[in-house]
């Protein structure tokens, strides 16, 4: 009798473990660990525009919407790139395998769809589920938010399709990265200051290009060469890429400072100094190391470090708002 009970519990335990592993692969498809960090940029944008905490209902709805949006868009990326990722996997298997253990996008698994852990129907259903939630939430927040989300999905698809067409697809990536934060601004403010919107857009646009997109492509440069991808490091080389990365990061920090300056809130000077120091530490210094040494490991270090920068800005702004209450 006791043995039967143990066997039943063992079977139930195995089923639960399998379900958890399956769910983890879905979140790996959406690069959820990195996606959660990405939530910081929209939160920062929403808090900094007026320097106040929105109503609790807007906060809850906004977090659900932005999480759903990022989850859907990252899944769309892997779905559209499905065949390319399979090709990449095949090419790498025939050559020396490349490691991505320190990549925030590969915490659980890199491209589970291409690895065959999930099938295309499962991936599409997952993206549609979260995309549907994001669309409903965006509409409830503000019609502009819905239009921005749809534009983001279309632009992300375009970005993927341009992999073997042009290295300037990095500009599309820069625009995509701004959309969630712009939507967050309109979710809390119907008529935000135009200067704030422009500076926020340019800050995130150059941050994405310099601290995210090009460094991430740099770490994949050998894979991309093998499959004929036209990324910025492949087409223009590491020396030019390092210069563009450093300049883009510097411009991003300038517009980050101008974003706070164009807010309706009067943030204390210490807040602006802390934000600038965070930018130097998490973005510009790693970019300078990449410029000097031009190693793939330095590119990945910049990508990972730069990914945390919006979260640090959010924590600084939240601390300032709480201290002022």
C-alpha positions, -999 to 999 in steps of 0.1 A, spaced: 0 0 0 27 24 10 47 15 -22 16 24 -43 12 57 -26 49 65 -32 46 55 -69 15 77 -74 32 107 -57 63 101 -79 42 101 -111 24 133 -100 57 148 -92 71 139 -127 40 155 -143 44 187 -123 81 189 -132 74 183 -169 48 211 -168 72 235 -151 99 227 -177 74 232 -205 63 266 -191 99 276 -187 105 269 -224 76 292 -233 91 320 -212 125 312 -228 109 318 -261 99 353 -249 133 359 -232 114 367 -201 143 373 -177 155 401 -200 119 411 -207 113 417 -170 143 440 -169 130 458 -200 99 467 -180 120 493 -162 122 517 -192 84 522 -195 81 525 -158 108 551 -157 92 570 -186 58 570 -169 70 582 -136 95 608 -149 70 626 -172 51 642 -143 72 632 -113 42 615 -96 29 580 -90 -1 572 -112 -33 558 -97 -30 522 -85 -54 509 -112 -33 524 -140 -1 510 -124 -16 474 -123 -31 476 -158 0 492 -172 23 465 -157 1 437 -171 0 454 -205 37 461 -208 47 426 -196 22 411 -221 35 433 -249 72 425 -243 64 388 -240 45 388 -273 70 409 -292 100 388 -281 81 356 -291 73 372 -325 110 377 -330 118 340 -326 88 330 -347 97 352 -376 134 342 -373 125 305 -369 141 293 -402 172 316 -398 177 303 -362 175 267 -375 200 275 -401 222 292 -375 220 261 -353 229 238 -382 259 259 -392 272 261 -356 268 224 -352 290 218 -382 317 242 -368 330 250 -333 300 256 -310 297 291 -297 287 297 -261 261 321 -248 261 313 -211 266 349 -201 238 363 -224 208 376 -206 187 364 -236 198 329 -230 193 324 -193 170 293 -198 175 284 -234 184 302 -266 157 299 -293 137 270 -280 116 270 -311 147 265 -333 159 238 -309 127 219 -314 116 221 -277 85 240 -289 67 236 -322 56 265 -344 19 261 -334 27 263 -297 48 294 -303 22 312 -323 -5 304 -298 17 318 -270 24 350 -289 -13 355 -298 -23 349 -262 0 375 -248 -5 398 -278 -43 397 -272 -39 407 -235 -15 435 -246 -40 449 -272 -69 449 -247 -48 466 -220 -33 491 -244 -68 501 -256 -80 506 -221 -50 527 -212 -51 549 -243 -59 544 -280 -24 557 -288 -9 529 -268 -28 504 -290 -15 520 -321 21 520 -308 18 483 -298 6 473 -333 34 494 -348 59 477 -326 49 442 -337 51 452 -374 84 469 -370 98 439 -351 87 417 -380 104 441 -404 136 440 -383 138 403 -385 132 402 -422 161 426 -428 187 402 -413 202 393 -446 193 426 -464 209 455 -446 230 463 -416 209 495 -411 181 473 -396 197 484 -363 178 517 -368 145 498 -369 155 481 -336 162 515 -321 126 526 -329 111 494 -316 128 498 -283 113 532 -277 77 521 -283 69 506 -250 82 537 -231 63 561 -254 31 541 -248 37 543 -210 39 581 -212 6 583 -230 -9 558 -205 -4 584 -177 -5 617 -196 -28 626 -225 -7 656 -234 29 650 -224 55 678 -230 67 674 -266 103 681 -255 101 652 -230 87 628 -257 114 637 -282 143 635 -257 129 602 -243 127 588 -279 163 598 -287 176 586 -254 162 551 -258 169 550 -296 206 556 -291 208 534 -260 193 505 -279 217 509 -308 249 515 -288 243 495 -256 221 467 -269 217 459 -306 252 463 -320 269 447 -289 245 418 -291 252 413 -328 289 416 -321 288 387 -297 272 366 -325 295 379 -352 310 345 -362 276 328 -364 263 357 -385 292 355 -409 285 318 -414 248 323 -423 254 354 -444 237 379 -420 242 416 -426 246 429 -391 265 461 -383 297 443 -370 298 419 -400 293 446 -426 313 475 -412 338 456 -390 346 458 -354 366 490 -354 338 511 -370 312 493 -348 331 502 -317 332 539 -326 295 539 -334 287 521 -301 307 546 -281 292 576 -298 257 562 -296 261 556 -259 274 591 -253 245 606 -272 221 584 -253 234 598 -220 230 634 -232 194 628 -241 187 610 -209 198 641 -190 176 662 -213 147 639 -207 147 647 -170 152 684 -178 120 684 -200 99 667 -174 70 686 -157 87 676 -124 116 695 -109 139 667 -100 166 676 -75 201 681 -89 213 651 -69 189 629 -88 202 641 -122 238 636 -110 230 600 -99 214 592 -132 244 606 -151 268 586 -129 248 555 -135 250 561 -172 288 565 -170 292 533 -150 267 510 -167 269 523 -203 298 546 -212 326 529 -194 318 494 -208 315 511 -242 349 527 -238 364 493 -229 349 478 -260 363 507 -281 398 501 -267 399 463 -268 372 453 -293 367 418 -278 334 398 -281 334 394 -243 335 431 -239 306 435 -263 285 410 -242 296 428 -210 283 460 -224 250 444 -235 244 429 -201 255 460 -182 235 483 -205 204 462 -200 204 472 -163 207 509 -169 169 517 -172 163 498 -140 189 519 -121 172 550 -135 138 538 -123 152 530 -88 167 565 -86 134 582 -97 113 561 -74 136 569 -44 134 605 -52 96 605 -54 93 585 -21 117 609 -4 96 639 -16 64 625 -1 
